[in-house]
Amino acid sequence: MKSITILGIFVADLAFFSKKIPARGETILGEDFVVGPGGKGSNQAVAAAKAGGQVNFITKIGNDQYGDMAKKIYSEVNIETKNVFISDKFSTGVAAILINKETGDNAISVVPGAAGQLTIEDINKAEYEIKNSEIFLTQLEAPINTVIHALKIAKSNNVKTIFNPAPAAKLDKDVFPLIDFFTPNESEASFYVDGEINNEEDAKKYAKDILQLGVKNVLITLGEKGVYFENSKENYFVPALDLKDKVVDTSGAGDAFNGAFAAAMCENMNVKEAIEFANKFAGLSTTKIGTANSMPLRREIENLT
């Protein structure tokens, strides 16, 4: 079976639920508190594995209880952990997630911890797995030089690359040509263009500017609206799964999309089929609390009509 290698961070998600997300200087009483596995790369790895992919994950965790949480979920979903490096010097990262219980909207602060110490040497240890993957997927929570080094290894070995620019950060112009599929959400996409992207019309207007940076395909995820796709040959919009009022927590939905998209591309689905599959997967993830723990199983997607 073709494999997916994902580079990213693991953090423990500390999720706080309340009727609203507090404004600056405001204190409010919350209603619930959940601790679970998170971090964009880790969430994407769990999503890809649950969606049916064979996943190698590259990260760094601490030798502590949150690190044990990471090892537990990877064992449960059969993620290859040969390149999950354990640090005695740094503790496992954490993320504080404030969630509006009424709408599912969220605000997040991430402290990467050990994963922020991923080095180029660590990537070199994982070179065999990267080279022999069908897909390489990464984001921007790990140190940027480490991420770009891994991207270069993947691209020079003809591995298909998916780059989720989250959180958005300035990239040198020679990075964009290494990217086969660029998958920002609307705010991340806005960072790379001279304008604001909020809807399908905006995405259509600015997608060409992103393609001109050198990426081969751009997928702009627009939350509950859907996904806009464009490359040099075609463009189209794929609406999101209609969930009526079932949404409880949107945190991790972008990660669910990216992981499921990678898994679908490994199965030789065409891009539109892969986006449709990933949309369903991401949609279902918003109907449960948590990030990694909210990722649906493959059979749940297949049971959707």
Backbone bond lengths (Angstrom), bond angles and torsions (degrees), N, CA, C in turn:
res aa  C-N    CA-C-N  psi(-1)  N-CA   C-N-CA  omega(-1)  CA-C   N-CA-C  phi
1 M - - - 1.462 - - 1.536 110.09 -
2 K 1.335 115.75 140.03 1.463 120.02 179.13 1.524 109.70 -68.50
3 S 1.335 116.32 144.05 1.464 118.35 -175.91 1.523 112.27 -112.63
4 I 1.327 114.08 162.15 1.462 123.69 178.17 1.518 106.74 -117.86
5 T 1.333 117.63 129.39 1.457 119.74 172.01 1.521 107.99 -108.04
6 I 1.336 115.23 130.58 1.462 121.48 -177.97 1.525 108.24 -122.72
7 L 1.321 114.99 131.93 1.465 121.56 175.81 1.522 107.56 -111.87
8 G 1.332 117.13 131.32 1.463 118.73 178.35 1.507 111.53 177.40
9 I 1.305 115.52 -168.56 1.456 118.31 -176.83 1.523 112.08 -107.75
10 F 1.338 114.05 151.23 1.463 120.94 166.57 1.513 106.90 -107.75
11 V 1.335 116.75 133.87 1.465 121.62 168.49 1.517 107.99 -136.33
12 A 1.318 116.07 155.90 1.463 119.91 170.93 1.526 107.11 -81.24
13 D 1.327 116.62 126.31 1.465 121.32 177.60 1.524 109.67 -85.72
14 L 1.334 115.86 122.04 1.460 121.09 174.24 1.530 105.44 -105.83
15 A 1.330 116.57 102.28 1.469 121.11 -171.37 1.522 111.19 -101.66
16 F 1.339 115.00 127.35 1.463 122.08 -179.53 1.532 108.71 -112.92
17 F 1.331 116.87 121.98 1.465 121.44 -178.30 1.529 110.40 -105.83
18 S 1.333 116.17 130.78 1.460 120.22 176.37 1.523 109.27 -150.39
19 K 1.344 116.11 176.85 1.476 119.77 -176.07 1.524 112.38 -70.84
20 K 1.334 115.96 -19.05 1.463 120.10 177.66 1.524 108.60 -154.29
21 I 1.321 116.33 162.99 1.472 121.13 174.03 1.539 106.15 -88.66
22 P 1.340 118.28 124.26 1.466 118.93 -174.82 1.527 113.29 -62.18
23 A 1.327 114.74 144.86 1.471 121.03 174.71 1.526 108.00 -81.99
24 R 1.321 117.17 169.16 1.463 121.63 -179.84 1.524 110.72 -55.05
25 G 1.321 116.26 129.50 1.460 121.35 178.30 1.514 114.94 80.84
26 E 1.322 116.81 -1.16 1.467 120.67 -176.62 1.530 111.01 -98.16
27 T 1.334 115.88 139.37 1.464 121.86 173.26 1.521 108.31 -112.95
28 I 1.324 116.40 131.16 1.467 119.42 176.59 1.527 109.26 -130.66
29 L 1.320 116.39 159.47 1.459 120.83 176.87 1.521 108.78 -88.47
30 G 1.323 116.63 126.03 1.457 120.94 178.31 1.519 111.59 -82.84
31 E 1.322 115.70 170.21 1.462 120.86 -177.57 1.518 113.38 -114.31
32 D 1.350 116.68 -20.30 1.460 118.45 -177.72 1.532 108.88 -158.24
33 F 1.330 115.36 159.13 1.467 121.06 -178.80 1.527 108.15 -146.07
34 V 1.339 116.08 128.53 1.473 120.84 -178.04 1.530 108.84 -132.46
35 V 1.321 117.24 137.68 1.465 122.12 173.28 1.519 108.17 -110.92
36 G 1.321 117.29 129.75 1.466 119.63 -179.74 1.517 110.99 -155.88
37 P 1.339 117.80 173.17 1.460 121.44 -179.70 1.523 112.00 -73.15
38 G 1.359 115.76 139.45 1.465 119.54 179.93 1.526 111.66 -153.77
39 G 1.342 115.17 -158.47 1.467 121.98 -172.13 1.522 107.30 98.76
40 K 1.321 117.61 132.28 1.471 119.76 -173.70 1.527 112.97 -56.26
41 G 1.335 116.71 -51.32 1.460 118.96 -177.54 1.518 111.87 -60.99
42 S 1.330 115.43 -44.08 1.459 120.18 179.95 1.526 111.43 -64.15
43 N 1.335 116.36 -43.97 1.467 119.65 177.30 1.524 110.84 -59.81
44 Q 1.329 116.27 -41.27 1.469 120.05 -179.35 1.527 110.64 -66.46
45 A 1.341 116.21 -37.12 1.468 120.08 177.96 1.521 110.37 -64.69
46 V 1.334 116.82 -44.53 1.474 120.86 179.04 1.530 109.86 -64.00
47 A 1.334 116.44 -43.00 1.467 120.26 178.77 1.524 111.02 -60.55
48 A 1.337 116.47 -47.29 1.474 120.11 -178.68 1.527 110.80 -61.78
49 A 1.343 116.53 -40.07 1.468 120.47 -179.97 1.527 110.56 -67.62
50 K 1.334 116.65 -44.68 1.476 119.98 -179.58 1.533 111.50 -67.70
51 A 1.339 115.37 -27.42 1.471 119.81 179.03 1.528 111.84 -79.14
52 G 1.327 116.79 -4.68 1.467 120.13 176.74 1.507 115.42 113.53
53 G 1.342 118.07 3.24 1.464 120.82 -178.09 1.526 113.10 -84.24
54 Q 1.334 114.51 155.96 1.470 120.40 172.21 1.522 105.75 -97.23
55 V 1.345 116.64 113.61 1.465 121.19 -165.05 1.530 113.08 -117.30
56 N 1.346 115.72 131.54 1.468 122.90 166.34 1.520 106.04 -104.56
57 F 1.324 117.62 133.07 1.460 119.72 -179.81 1.522 110.48 -119.74
58 I 1.341 115.30 133.69 1.473 121.44 178.00 1.528 107.73 -110.56
59 T 1.334 116.38 119.49 1.459 120.42 177.14 1.517 109.08 -159.53
60 K 1.346 115.76 -178.47 1.468 120.44 174.59 1.527 107.62 -136.85
61 I 1.338 115.78 132.51 1.462 120.78 -179.82 1.530 109.23 -127.49
62 G 1.317 116.91 166.11 1.458 121.30 176.79 1.518 110.91 -87.41
63 N 1.307 114.73 165.72 1.469 121.14 177.79 1.532 107.29 -90.32
64 D 1.352 116.58 70.95 1.463 121.44 -172.28 1.527 110.40 -151.35
65 Q 1.326 116.83 -176.08 1.471 119.90 -174.43 1.525 112.57 -65.33
66 Y 1.350 117.60 -34.51 1.465 119.17 178.02 1.531 110.40 -70.52
67 G 1.332 116.51 -34.81 1.467 119.98 173.93 1.522 110.62 -62.39
68 D 1.333 116.88 -38.54 1.471 120.90 177.09 1.526 111.10 -63.08
69 M 1.347 116.12 -34.82 1.468 120.41 177.35 1.532 110.16 -62.11
70 A 1.343 115.65 -40.32 1.471 120.21 178.41 1.524 110.13 -62.42
71 K 1.330 115.98 -49.64 1.476 119.79 -177.65 1.521 111.15 -60.26
72 K 1.329 116.04 -36.04 1.473 120.59 -178.57 1.532 111.32 -64.60
73 I 1.349 116.96 -47.55 1.470 117.80 -177.25 1.525 111.29 -70.23
74 Y 1.358 117.86 -33.83 1.466 118.90 178.70 1.528 110.67 -66.22
75 S 1.316 115.72 -36.43 1.463 120.22 177.42 1.529 110.52 -65.57
76 E 1.329 116.56 -40.91 1.473 121.48 -177.95 1.524 112.89 -64.86
77 V 1.352 117.03 -34.72 1.477 119.34 -176.11 1.531 112.64 -107.23
78 N 1.351 115.78 11.07 1.475 121.13 175.23 1.529 114.65 62.79
79 I 1.327 116.58 43.59 1.467 120.63 173.50 1.530 108.01 -86.93
80 E 1.338 116.15 134.38 1.470 121.64 177.73 1.539 108.61 -70.22
81 T 1.341 116.49 124.10 1.477 120.65 -172.94 1.529 114.00 -112.06
82 K 1.316 116.43 16.95 1.467 119.64 179.50 1.537 111.98 -54.47
83 N 1.329 116.18 -32.93 1.464 120.95 -177.86 1.530 113.06 -108.01
84 V 1.336 115.76 24.64 1.467 120.37 169.02 1.534 104.90 -91.93
85 F 1.325 116.17 99.63 1.468 121.59 -173.91 1.531 110.04 -84.13
86 I 1.336 116.28 139.74 1.468 120.84 -177.49 1.523 109.31 -110.05
87 S 1.339 115.52 126.18 1.463 122.07 -178.30 1.526 110.53 -103.94
88 D 1.336 115.95 133.30 1.466 119.93 172.99 1.531 110.65 -89.22
89 K 1.315 115.31 -12.40 1.465 120.78 -174.54 1.532 112.88 -91.23
90 F 1.344 115.78 -34.93 1.468 120.16 -175.84 1.528 110.80 -117.84
91 S 1.324 115.74 147.04 1.468 118.95 179.11 1.526 110.73 -86.75
92 T 1.317 115.88 159.39 1.465 122.07 178.11 1.529 109.32 -62.07
93 G 1.318 116.39 142.35 1.464 121.21 -178.50 1.515 113.64 -68.82
94 V 1.339 115.10 162.91 1.470 121.37 178.33 1.530 109.38 -136.14
95 A 1.332 115.46 156.10 1.468 120.95 174.23 1.521 108.69 -132.94
96 A 1.326 116.02 131.74 1.470 120.94 173.20 1.523 107.20 -94.39
97 I 1.326 115.88 121.84 1.469 120.85 -177.44 1.530 108.70 -119.40
98 L 1.332 115.40 118.34 1.467 120.50 176.77 1.520 107.57 -98.34
99 I 1.332 116.73 124.11 1.470 120.46 -174.07 1.529 110.67 -122.48
100 N 1.331 115.27 129.74 1.463 121.65 174.14 1.526 107.81 -78.33
101 K 1.334 115.82 114.32 1.464 120.29 -174.30 1.522 112.18 -66.93
102 E 1.330 116.51 -23.74 1.475 120.42 -177.90 1.528 111.61 -77.76
103 T 1.345 116.57 -40.32 1.471 119.56 -172.19 1.520 114.15 -111.67
104 G 1.359 117.21 -18.13 1.465 119.88 -174.83 1.519 113.10 84.71
105 D 1.364 118.20 -3.58 1.475 120.78 177.96 1.520 110.00 -64.39
106 N 1.348 116.33 156.20 1.460 118.62 -177.30 1.517 112.56 -143.59
107 A 1.342 115.30 161.04 1.468 123.55 171.09 1.528 105.90 -135.32
108 I 1.343 117.17 137.22 1.468 120.65 -168.66 1.529 111.70 -133.05
109 S 1.337 116.41 138.48 1.464 122.27 170.55 1.526 107.63 -123.22
110 V 1.342 115.94 125.10 1.474 121.10 -174.52 1.532 110.96 -113.01
111 V 1.331 116.40 131.97 1.469 122.11 170.59 1.534 106.09 -114.01
112 P 1.345 119.10 105.01 1.478 120.72 -169.90 1.529 115.67 -65.29
113 G 1.352 118.02 -23.87 1.467 119.39 179.16 1.521 111.77 58.03
114 A 1.336 116.06 -133.53 1.475 121.36 -177.06 1.522 112.15 -55.59
115 A 1.340 116.85 -37.40 1.473 119.93 -177.38 1.522 111.85 -65.13
116 G 1.337 116.42 -23.52 1.459 120.32 176.22 1.520 112.30 -74.40
117 Q 1.339 116.25 -5.03 1.472 121.79 179.65 1.532 111.72 -105.27
118 L 1.326 117.73 12.41 1.470 120.45 176.67 1.527 109.14 -60.92
119 T 1.309 116.53 130.94 1.468 120.19 -174.97 1.527 112.49 -114.13
120 I 1.317 115.62 168.23 1.463 121.86 174.96 1.531 109.43 -61.69
121 E 1.321 117.59 -34.62 1.485 121.33 177.22 1.532 110.39 -62.47
122 D 1.332 116.03 -39.17 1.475 119.68 176.97 1.533 110.02 -61.45
123 I 1.324 115.65 -42.97 1.477 120.05 -179.98 1.533 109.99 -63.38
124 N 1.314 116.87 -40.41 1.469 119.73 179.29 1.531 111.21 -61.65
125 K 1.330 116.70 -33.12 1.474 120.10 177.12 1.532 110.89 -66.89
126 A 1.328 115.76 -26.41 1.476 120.58 -178.18 1.533 112.32 -97.94
127 E 1.332 116.01 9.47 1.476 120.17 -172.75 1.526 112.32 -58.04
128 Y 1.320 117.78 -40.75 1.478 120.81 -178.16 1.528 110.44 -58.98
129 E 1.349 115.98 -45.50 1.474 119.83 -179.00 1.523 111.54 -65.28
130 I 1.339 116.21 -40.00 1.472 119.06 179.82 1.533 109.90 -63.72
131 K 1.345 115.81 -49.18 1.476 121.26 -176.77 1.522 112.65 -59.80
132 N 1.330 116.66 -32.89 1.465 120.50 -172.83 1.524 113.57 -100.52
133 S 1.327 115.86 18.65 1.462 120.77 177.76 1.528 110.38 -94.35
134 E 1.308 114.60 156.92 1.464 120.91 170.45 1.530 109.23 -79.87
135 I 1.341 115.37 -39.35 1.467 122.51 -176.12 1.527 109.43 -130.37
136 F 1.345 116.27 139.81 1.463 121.30 169.83 1.523 106.77 -120.95
137 L 1.336 115.81 125.71 1.472 122.11 -177.03 1.524 109.54 -123.02
138 T 1.329 116.50 133.22 1.463 119.11 175.83 1.523 110.61 -150.08
139 Q 1.344 115.28 173.59 1.472 123.10 -178.14 1.528 108.44 -137.36
140 L 1.332 116.83 -158.58 1.472 119.19 -176.18 1.531 113.18 -123.07
141 E 1.336 117.98 27.13 1.468 119.04 174.73 1.535 111.11 -87.14
142 A 1.332 117.24 -27.95 1.471 121.24 176.02 1.535 108.30 -78.94
143 P 1.342 118.74 164.37 1.475 120.12 179.89 1.536 111.68 -55.04
144 I 1.317 115.97 132.64 1.467 121.59 -170.03 1.534 113.10 -60.77
145 N 1.330 118.28 -39.34 1.471 120.08 -179.56 1.529 111.17 -64.94
146 T 1.319 115.81 -35.55 1.465 121.92 178.73 1.530 109.65 -66.85
147 V 1.338 115.03 -44.49 1.479 121.05 179.50 1.526 110.52 -60.56
148 I 1.330 116.62 -46.59 1.471 120.19 -177.02 1.532 111.05 -67.64
149 H 1.319 117.08 -36.64 1.470 120.77 176.81 1.540 109.87 -59.77
150 A 1.329 115.92 -43.88 1.467 120.45 179.78 1.529 110.97 -66.60
151 L 1.340 116.24 -40.45 1.476 120.54 177.73 1.525 110.82 -59.25
152 K 1.323 115.54 -41.70 1.475 120.12 -179.01 1.531 111.08 -65.13
153 I 1.324 117.03 -39.92 1.474 120.07 177.29 1.525 109.60 -61.85
154 A 1.335 115.49 -46.08 1.474 119.48 -179.02 1.522 110.98 -60.57
155 K 1.323 115.74 -49.91 1.471 119.58 -174.37 1.526 111.27 -65.96
156 S 1.340 117.37 -38.55 1.467 119.64 -178.19 1.525 112.06 -71.03
157 N 1.333 116.21 -10.95 1.465 120.57 176.31 1.529 112.38 -111.54
158 N 1.333 114.96 21.93 1.472 122.04 176.87 1.529 114.04 57.22
159 V 1.323 115.72 32.06 1.467 120.18 174.99 1.532 107.21 -87.96
160 K 1.349 116.54 135.22 1.463 120.87 179.06 1.532 108.80 -67.47
161 T 1.339 117.40 129.92 1.463 120.20 -176.44 1.528 112.26 -110.03
162 I 1.327 115.11 136.36 1.470 122.18 173.28 1.521 105.68 -118.78
163 F 1.323 116.32 124.54 1.465 120.90 -177.02 1.523 109.34 -121.12
164 N 1.320 115.37 116.28 1.462 121.80 179.46 1.535 107.02 -102.21
165 P 1.343 118.98 101.14 1.464 120.80 -171.36 1.528 112.16 -77.39
166 A 1.337 114.69 68.25 1.454 120.23 -175.31 1.524 109.37 -130.96
167 P 1.329 117.90 124.87 1.476 125.81 -7.56 1.531 110.50 -70.45
168 A 1.326 115.99 150.11 1.470 120.50 -177.33 1.528 110.15 -59.75
169 A 1.322 116.64 137.55 1.468 121.98 179.34 1.519 108.50 -148.68
170 K 1.314 116.06 156.25 1.467 121.06 179.83 1.532 109.27 -65.02
171 L 1.325 115.66 132.52 1.461 121.21 179.36 1.528 109.43 -120.52
172 D 1.317 116.82 141.74 1.462 119.77 174.13 1.520 109.58 -63.57
173 K 1.337 116.16 150.12 1.462 118.80 -174.42 1.527 113.71 -64.32
174 D 1.336 117.61 -20.51 1.462 118.70 179.81 1.534 112.71 -80.46
175 V 1.346 117.00 -3.83 1.478 120.27 178.57 1.532 110.86 -80.53
176 F 1.331 116.60 -38.72 1.470 120.04 -173.06 1.534 114.12 -58.11
177 P 1.342 120.00 -40.10 1.465 119.34 178.85 1.541 113.97 -65.27
178 L 1.331 117.20 -12.96 1.476 120.02 177.76 1.532 111.27 -79.72
179 I 1.346 115.92 -7.92 1.468 120.50 -170.48 1.529 111.30 -102.80
180 D 1.337 115.43 120.99 1.472 120.06 174.98 1.525 111.05 -82.18
181 F 1.323 116.80 -46.18 1.467 121.48 -179.16 1.531 108.76 -126.62
182 F 1.330 116.38 118.05 1.465 123.39 -178.06 1.528 105.91 -105.57
183 T 1.356 117.30 121.14 1.472 119.48 -168.15 1.531 114.17 -123.94
184 P 1.327 118.63 60.95 1.470 119.52 178.46 1.526 112.02 -76.71
185 N 1.344 116.27 157.06 1.460 118.18 165.72 1.527 107.21 -85.39
186 E 1.334 117.43 -175.00 1.466 118.79 -172.92 1.532 112.60 -63.54
187 S 1.347 117.94 -39.74 1.470 117.97 -178.56 1.527 111.05 -73.06
188 E 1.332 117.22 -36.45 1.470 120.25 177.58 1.526 110.78 -66.89
189 A 1.329 116.33 -40.95 1.471 120.20 178.27 1.531 110.28 -62.37
190 S 1.335 116.31 -38.67 1.475 120.77 -179.94 1.524 111.40 -60.65
191 F 1.338 117.00 -31.81 1.463 122.27 -179.62 1.534 111.07 -61.51
192 Y 1.337 116.60 -31.50 1.476 120.44 -173.78 1.532 113.54 -95.82
193 V 1.327 117.07 1.28 1.472 119.81 179.08 1.523 109.54 -128.37
194 D 1.317 115.98 170.92 1.459 120.83 179.81 1.526 108.84 -96.09
195 G 1.321 116.04 66.58 1.458 120.01 -177.93 1.516 110.64 171.92
196 E 1.328 116.16 179.88 1.459 120.08 -178.09 1.525 110.51 -113.83
197 I 1.325 115.99 133.11 1.466 121.51 -179.18 1.525 108.69 -109.77
198 N 1.331 115.32 119.07 1.470 120.38 179.82 1.524 113.23 -125.27
199 N 1.340 117.08 -20.65 1.465 119.77 -173.62 1.528 110.75 -149.46
200 E 1.313 115.14 -176.94 1.467 120.83 -177.13 1.532 112.07 -59.44
201 E 1.330 115.26 -41.67 1.470 120.08 -179.06 1.537 111.03 -61.19
202 D 1.346 115.88 -44.99 1.471 120.48 178.08 1.524 110.72 -63.17
203 A 1.333 115.68 -43.24 1.470 120.58 -178.00 1.531 109.34 -60.11
204 K 1.321 115.28 -43.15 1.470 120.34 -179.68 1.531 110.15 -64.13
205 K 1.324 115.81 -37.83 1.462 121.23 -177.68 1.537 111.43 -66.32
206 Y 1.334 116.59 -39.82 1.467 120.22 -171.16 1.532 115.50 -102.77
207 A 1.336 117.77 -9.74 1.473 119.78 -176.01 1.524 112.04 -58.48
208 K 1.332 116.90 -38.12 1.471 119.59 -179.64 1.526 111.83 -62.14
209 D 1.332 116.20 -34.40 1.473 119.93 178.35 1.529 109.99 -63.68
210 I 1.327 116.23 -36.76 1.473 120.09 178.77 1.531 109.66 -70.49
211 L 1.328 116.65 -41.54 1.472 119.93 178.02 1.529 110.87 -61.02
212 Q 1.332 116.07 -35.82 1.471 119.92 -179.63 1.527 112.62 -66.61
213 L 1.334 117.05 -16.86 1.468 120.07 175.48 1.528 110.62 -69.92
214 G 1.362 115.87 -21.51 1.465 118.73 176.92 1.517 115.34 123.91
215 V 1.356 117.40 -5.83 1.470 118.27 177.33 1.534 108.48 -72.92
216 K 1.337 116.18 154.46 1.471 119.21 -176.18 1.528 113.31 -86.38
217 N 1.332 115.72 -36.58 1.469 120.57 -179.55 1.525 107.77 -138.92
218 V 1.340 116.59 139.48 1.462 119.00 175.74 1.528 109.87 -120.96
219 L 1.330 115.79 132.63 1.467 122.64 175.49 1.518 105.90 -121.43
220 I 1.317 117.59 112.46 1.466 120.49 178.42 1.525 107.98 -100.55
221 T 1.334 115.89 114.84 1.468 119.35 -178.75 1.528 108.38 -86.06
222 L 1.327 115.17 131.12 1.474 121.86 -173.69 1.526 111.53 -117.75
223 G 1.337 116.12 39.12 1.464 120.77 176.91 1.511 112.95 58.16
224 E 1.327 115.49 -130.36 1.481 119.80 -175.50 1.523 112.91 -71.14
225 K 1.366 116.76 -7.56 1.474 118.98 179.04 1.533 111.13 -79.94
226 G 1.332 116.83 -42.36 1.465 119.93 -178.08 1.517 111.99 139.53
227 V 1.337 116.02 -152.96 1.470 121.54 -174.92 1.526 109.96 -133.94
228 Y 1.333 115.84 133.06 1.459 120.55 175.29 1.525 108.52 -102.95
229 F 1.339 116.35 129.27 1.468 121.71 -178.94 1.527 110.13 -117.98
230 E 1.329 115.63 140.07 1.468 119.03 173.05 1.527 110.16 -151.60
231 N 1.348 115.92 141.60 1.464 122.09 166.27 1.519 107.35 -138.69
232 S 1.319 117.72 -167.09 1.476 118.82 -174.65 1.529 112.28 -70.56
233 K 1.333 116.88 -15.48 1.474 119.63 -175.69 1.525 114.72 -105.48
234 E 1.332 117.12 -31.29 1.470 118.50 -173.98 1.530 111.15 -152.27
235 N 1.328 115.02 164.64 1.465 120.70 172.87 1.520 108.84 -149.32
236 Y 1.321 116.29 148.24 1.471 120.97 177.75 1.522 110.11 -163.96
237 F 1.326 114.23 165.32 1.461 121.26 178.85 1.519 108.13 -116.16
238 V 1.332 116.04 133.66 1.471 120.90 178.26 1.527 107.54 -115.17
239 P 1.356 117.74 112.61 1.469 118.78 -177.54 1.525 112.52 -65.89
240 A 1.332 115.52 154.25 1.466 121.05 178.71 1.527 109.77 -74.24
241 L 1.318 114.71 165.17 1.462 122.04 174.06 1.530 107.61 -65.12
242 D 1.351 116.76 131.34 1.470 120.45 179.33 1.525 109.05 -82.08
243 L 1.320 115.81 110.43 1.471 120.33 -174.63 1.520 113.25 -103.90
244 K 1.339 117.46 6.22 1.466 121.60 -176.88 1.541 108.46 52.07
245 D 1.342 117.29 -118.32 1.473 119.18 -175.62 1.525 112.16 -112.69
246 K 1.333 116.46 28.08 1.469 119.30 -175.35 1.534 114.11 -86.30
247 V 1.340 117.88 -6.98 1.465 120.31 -176.21 1.528 110.92 -69.02
248 V 1.353 117.11 126.51 1.469 120.93 177.48 1.523 112.62 -119.60
249 D 1.347 117.78 -23.96 1.471 119.97 -175.70 1.527 108.93 -160.50
250 T 1.345 115.56 111.14 1.476 118.77 -176.95 1.531 112.81 -87.26
251 S 1.357 118.19 -6.95 1.468 118.57 -179.18 1.530 109.30 -63.34
252 G 1.316 115.43 133.49 1.466 119.96 -179.42 1.516 114.60 90.55
253 A 1.336 118.11 -4.89 1.476 119.69 -177.35 1.532 111.49 -65.52
254 G 1.336 116.37 -38.88 1.470 119.55 177.54 1.517 111.43 -64.87
255 D 1.332 116.03 -37.38 1.470 120.15 177.82 1.525 110.40 -67.56
256 A 1.329 115.39 -39.76 1.468 120.22 177.62 1.525 109.54 -59.03
257 F 1.342 115.80 -43.77 1.467 120.71 -179.89 1.529 110.75 -61.39
258 N 1.333 116.93 -49.61 1.462 120.53 -176.36 1.522 112.54 -63.73
259 G 1.336 116.84 -43.57 1.461 120.10 179.45 1.516 112.07 -64.23
260 A 1.335 115.63 -44.01 1.469 119.95 -179.57 1.526 111.28 -68.54
261 F 1.337 116.62 -36.02 1.467 120.64 177.75 1.531 110.13 -62.62
262 A 1.337 115.76 -43.37 1.475 120.24 178.40 1.521 110.69 -61.62
263 A 1.336 116.72 -43.25 1.467 120.72 -179.76 1.531 110.62 -64.01
264 A 1.318 115.91 -41.81 1.470 120.29 -179.46 1.529 111.30 -66.24
265 M 1.335 117.19 -40.12 1.464 120.56 179.17 1.531 110.92 -65.58
266 C 1.317 116.72 -28.16 1.473 121.30 177.55 1.532 111.39 -70.28
267 E 1.316 115.47 -20.00 1.466 119.89 -177.57 1.521 112.06 -97.10
268 N 1.311 115.41 14.85 1.469 121.05 178.80 1.528 114.05 62.73
269 M 1.342 116.69 25.34 1.468 118.13 168.65 1.522 106.04 -68.87
270 N 1.350 117.20 152.50 1.462 117.12 172.49 1.534 107.62 -75.23
271 V 1.329 116.53 170.87 1.471 119.58 -172.26 1.527 111.26 -60.56
272 K 1.324 117.21 -42.29 1.476 119.45 -177.72 1.527 110.78 -64.66
273 E 1.325 117.17 -42.29 1.471 120.49 177.47 1.521 110.81 -62.89
274 A 1.342 115.74 -39.36 1.470 120.31 180.00 1.526 110.57 -65.82
275 I 1.335 117.19 -39.55 1.470 120.60 177.60 1.525 110.31 -65.59
276 E 1.339 116.96 -43.54 1.474 120.37 179.09 1.529 110.83 -60.57
277 F 1.323 116.11 -43.09 1.466 121.48 178.62 1.537 109.72 -62.72
278 A 1.338 116.18 -46.95 1.468 120.96 -178.13 1.533 111.40 -65.81
279 N 1.335 117.00 -34.95 1.469 120.93 176.83 1.529 111.16 -61.73
280 K 1.334 115.55 -44.51 1.475 119.77 178.81 1.525 109.85 -62.77
281 F 1.328 115.57 -45.26 1.461 121.35 -177.72 1.532 109.98 -61.11
282 A 1.344 116.29 -47.83 1.471 120.77 -179.46 1.524 110.77 -64.76
283 G 1.331 115.90 -40.83 1.469 120.19 178.97 1.522 111.50 -58.58
284 L 1.321 115.99 -48.42 1.465 119.96 -179.68 1.525 111.54 -63.00
285 S 1.336 117.62 -32.71 1.467 120.12 -178.77 1.532 111.67 -64.41
286 T 1.342 117.66 -25.43 1.475 120.22 -178.50 1.524 112.41 -80.29
287 T 1.328 117.01 -5.70 1.476 120.24 -179.62 1.529 111.34 -90.86
288 K 1.355 116.55 1.24 1.470 121.06 178.72 1.525 109.57 -129.44
289 I 1.324 116.03 156.92 1.468 122.11 179.44 1.530 109.54 -78.68
290 G 1.346 115.43 141.44 1.461 119.56 174.58 1.512 112.29 104.81
291 T 1.340 115.67 177.56 1.471 120.49 178.22 1.522 108.94 -107.31
292 A 1.328 118.17 -83.83 1.471 119.51 179.15 1.529 111.29 -56.99
293 N 1.347 116.56 -40.79 1.466 119.52 -177.70 1.519 113.53 -69.46
294 S 1.337 116.83 -14.38 1.475 119.04 -178.94 1.531 112.46 -92.81
295 M 1.332 117.41 -4.09 1.472 119.56 -176.98 1.537 109.53 -66.89
296 P 1.341 117.19 127.79 1.464 119.00 -178.83 1.530 112.32 -73.50
297 L 1.307 115.73 167.19 1.467 121.20 174.30 1.518 109.51 -89.76
298 R 1.315 116.76 157.44 1.459 122.08 -178.73 1.535 111.15 -53.37
299 R 1.325 115.89 -41.57 1.480 117.44 -176.22 1.539 111.95 -65.72
300 E 1.339 117.04 -26.99 1.477 119.15 177.41 1.526 110.74 -66.15
301 I 1.335 115.99 -35.30 1.481 120.04 177.59 1.531 108.89 -69.77
302 E 1.312 115.14 -43.98 1.466 119.33 -177.91 1.520 112.36 -67.03
303 N 1.343 117.22 -23.23 1.466 121.00 179.31 1.517 112.36 -80.65
304 L 1.348 117.22 -12.15 1.466 119.90 178.36 1.520 108.98 -72.82
305 T 1.297 116.70 137.60 1.480 119.35 178.59 1.506 109.95 -80.29
